[in-house]
Amino acid sequence: MNCILITLRFHYRPGSLTNSFTDQFESLFIPAVVVSMATIFITICQYGIPHAGPWLLQVMEAMFWIYISASVVASTGMYLILWSTQ
């Protein structure tokens, strides 16, 4: 429901997507997507690896490095946007 309503907001209010990245308070929610991905990865490691086998462990090791890269880029990008738009 949240995804539908946010999509409708961006559709009916042109420019609100760009403003959500440059708004001082609203932009702080964007890196929270990266944190929610970490929660999903932790759950996969706890419940999936014992049942799926060693291939999932290798996949999760690769996803860890992708996650680290994405989190650094998201955090750095958001703070650069916040400091440059104030």
N, C-alpha and C positions, 0 to 999 in steps of 0.2 A: 504494500500500500504506500509506503514511503517513497519507493522508487517511482511509482506512477504519479504521485502528487508532485514530486520534485520535477519530473519530466514535464508535467503540465505547466508548472510554474515557469520553466525555462522556455516552453513553447509560447505561452501567452504573454510573457513579459520579455521582449527582445532586449538583449544586453545583460540580463540578469545572470547568465552563466559567466560572462567575463567579470561582472561585478562581484560574484561570489569568490573569485580568486584574488581580487584586490581589496575586498572588504577586510578591515582590521580584525573583526571578531569572527566572521563567517569562514574565513580562510583557514582558521585553526582546526576546523573539522575535517579538512581534506586529508591531512596525514593520519587521521584516525582510521582511514581505510586500510592503511598499511598495518596498523596495530590489529585490526580485525582479521587480516590475513594471517598474522602470526598465531592468533588463537585457533584458526582453522588448521594450520600446520601442526601445532602442538597436539591437537586432538587426533589428527591423522597418525602422528607418531605414536601416541599412546594406544590407540585402538586398532589401527590398520596394520602396522608393521608385524605384530605377533601373529596375525592371521594371514597376511598376504605373502610374506616371504622376504628374502633378501633384496629382491628387485625394488621393492618400495623404499627400502632404506637408501639405496643409491639414488632414487628419484628425489627423496626428501633432502639428501645431502646437496644435490644440485639446486633444489628449490631454496635451500637455506642461503646459498650464495646469491641467488637472484633476489631473494628477499632483502638481504643486506644491501645490495646495490640500489634496489628500489627505495628502501627506507632512507638511505643517505641522500639520494637525489630528491626525494619528496620533501624531506626536512630542510635541506639546503635551499631548494627552490622556493619553498613557501616563505622562509625567512628573508631570502633575497627580495621576493616580491613585496613582503610587508615593509621592509626597510626602504625600498625604492619608491613606494607609492605613498608614503606618509608625508 
